[in-house]
Structures are given as structure tokens and as C-alpha cells.
Amino acid sequence: MEAIILLLLFFVLFIFAGGIALYLLFAFGLFRLANRNEIANAWLAFIPIAQYYTLGMVVWDRVPAGFRDVLPWLMIGLAAAQIPLMLVEFIFPPIIIVSMLLSFATLGLMMYALFEVFRKYSDQYVILLVFSIVTLGLVGIIATFVIRNNEARPVNQEHTA
């Protein structure tokens, strides 16, 4: 019995350490991209929900004009709204449906923003997006760190192969 508890504790610590490492990879990559785009307050990349603002600002020049000013704040708002909803779920369990819809909307906006980052800094943006979707963002986190030093591609350049 003690061996099972020790193994479970080791597994939880391993998952926690892996999560911290992935978080730092994404934050450093996003911070570097924000600095290269001369975004004020690039340090927000290290704050959990505020990093969505930085991500939205990195792709600001790539999103449609009517969506530019809304994207960073929408991403922050959707992510922040999930916290009180999780607390309300304990009192009123059917609200989990709203919480799940909000999670999917946040994930969808995150994938859209990652797609724009990949399209801006990589020739293999479709492959990166597909693998990010399949892995629920894991590849996107790592790829953001990997492409942090790439030069931005021109807006009208499309991959031809």
C-alpha cells in the first residue's frame, strides 16, 4: 500500500514539474516574440492569464482589423471567467455545460492565435497547427519556444510546395 502511495506521489510530482517546465517554455518563447515585436509590457507573458493578452498582441498585425482590439481582451476574459464558474459548479452542477462551452471557446481562440503565430514565424504553420490540435496545445507550447528566434514572414507570403 505504501508503494502505491509513493508511486502516486511521484507521478503527481512528475506531472507538476512537467507542467511548470512547459509553462516556462511557453512564457519565455512568448516573451521573446513580444520583445521582438516591441510590445509594451512583454513581461505579462509570465503571468498565467495575462499571457493571453501578450499572445493576442504578438499576432495583432495578422488578425482582421475588426478583431484586432478585441482578441487580447476576449482571450483574457474567457480564461478569467472560467475561475468563478468552477466555484459555482459546486453549488449548481448543471452550470458545467456553460463552463465546458467557455473552455472550448478559450481553446479555440488559443488555437487561432497559435495558428497566426505559426503563420507569422514558420513555413510549416499548418503542420504545427494540426499537431497542436491533436495534442491539445502541447506542440503549440513547445513550438512557440522553438520559433521564438525566427524572422517574421511577410504578410502575403503563402507556403507553396
C-alpha positions in Angstrom: 0.0 0.0 0.0 2.8 2.4 0.8 4.5 1.7 -2.5 1.3 2.6 -4.4 1.0 5.9 -2.4 4.7 6.6 -3.1 4.3 5.8 -6.8 1.2 8.1 -7.0 3.1 10.9 -5.2 6.0 10.5 -7.7 3.5 10.6 -10.6 1.8 13.8 -9.3 5.2 15.5 -8.8 6.3 14.5 -12.3 3.2 15.9 -13.8 3.6 19.1 -11.8 7.2 19.5 -12.8 6.4 18.9 -16.4 3.6 21.4 -16.3 5.9 24.1 -14.8 8.5 23.3 -17.5 6.0 23.6 -20.3 4.6 26.8 -18.8 8.1 28.3 -18.7 8.9 27.3 -22.2 5.8 29.0 -23.5 6.3 32.1 -21.4 9.9 32.5 -22.5 9.0 32.0 -26.1 6.1 34.4 -25.9 8.2 36.9 -24.1 10.9 36.8 -26.8 8.3 37.2 -29.6 6.7 40.1 -27.7 10.1 41.8 -27.3 10.9 41.3 -31.0 7.5 42.9 -31.9 8.3 45.8 -29.5 5.1 45.2 -27.4 4.9 47.2 -24.2 4.6 45.0 -21.1 6.1 41.9 -22.7 6.7 40.6 -19.1 3.0 39.8 -19.0 3.9 36.6 -20.8 4.9 35.2 -17.4 1.6 35.9 -15.7 -0.8 33.0 -16.2 -4.0 34.6 -17.6 -2.3 37.9 -18.7 -0.1 35.9 -21.1 -3.2 35.7 -23.4 -3.0 39.4 -23.8 0.6 39.1 -24.9 -0.3 36.3 -27.3 -3.0 38.4 -28.8 -0.7 41.4 -29.2 2.0 39.3 -30.9 -0.5 38.4 -33.7 -2.1 41.8 -33.7 -0.9 42.6 -37.2 -2.1 39.3 -38.6 -5.8 39.2 -37.5 -8.6 41.0 -39.3 -8.9 44.7 -38.5 -12.2 44.5 -36.6 -10.9 41.7 -34.4 -7.5 43.3 -33.5 -8.5 45.2 -30.5 -10.9 42.6 -29.2 -8.8 39.4 -29.4 -6.4 40.0 -26.5 -9.2 41.1 -24.2 -11.5 38.4 -25.3 -8.9 35.7 -24.6 -8.3 37.2 -21.1 -12.0 37.5 -20.4 -12.8 33.9 -21.4 -10.0 32.5 -19.4 -10.8 34.6 -16.3 -14.5 33.8 -16.5 -13.7 30.1 -16.0 -12.4 30.6 -12.5 -15.7 31.7 -10.9 -17.7 29.3 -13.0 -15.6 26.4 -11.5 -16.6 27.6 -8.0 -20.3 27.9 -8.9 -20.2 24.4 -10.3 -20.0 23.1 -6.7 -23.2 24.8 -5.8 -25.1 24.4 -9.1 -23.7 21.4 -11.0 -25.7 21.9 -14.3 -23.6 25.1 -14.9 -20.8 22.7 -16.1 -22.3 22.9 -19.5 -21.6 26.7 -19.7 -18.1 26.0 -18.2 -17.4 23.4 -20.9 -18.6 25.8 -23.7 -16.4 28.5 -22.3 -13.4 26.1 -22.2 -13.9 25.2 -25.8 -14.2 28.8 -26.8 -11.0 29.7 -25.0 -9.2 26.7 -26.5 -10.5 27.7 -30.0 -9.2 31.3 -29.6 -5.9 30.0 -28.3 -5.5 27.7 -31.3 -6.4 30.5 -33.6 -3.8 32.8 -32.0 -1.2 30.0 -32.2 -2.0 29.4 -35.8 -1.4 33.1 -36.5 1.9 32.9 -34.6 2.9 29.9 -36.6 1.9 31.5 -39.8 3.9 34.6 -38.9 7.1 32.8 -37.9 7.2 29.4 -39.6 6.8 27.9 -43.1 5.3 24.8 -41.5 2.4 26.5 -39.9 -0.3 24.0 -41.0 1.6 21.0 -39.6 2.2 22.9 -36.4 -1.4 23.7 -36.0 -2.6 20.1 -36.7 -0.2 18.7 -34.2 -1.2 21.4 -31.7 -4.9 20.5 -32.1 -4.2 16.7 -31.8 -2.1 17.3 -28.6 -4.5 19.9 -27.2 -1.9 22.6 -27.4 1.2 20.7 -26.2 3.0 21.0 -29.5 1.9 24.7 -29.7 3.6 25.4 -26.4 6.9 23.8 -27.4 6.7 25.3 -31.0 6.3 28.8 -29.6 9.6 28.4 -27.8 11.3 26.8 -30.8 10.3 29.6 -33.3 11.0 32.5 -30.9 14.1 33.5 -32.9 12.6 33.0 -36.4 12.2 36.1 -38.6 8.7 37.2 -39.3 7.4 36.1 -42.7 5.8 38.8 -45.0 2.0 39.0 -44.6 1.2 38.0 -48.1 3.7 35.1 -48.3 2.0 31.7 -48.5 3.7 28.3 -48.4 3.9 26.8 -51.9 5.1 23.2 -52.2 
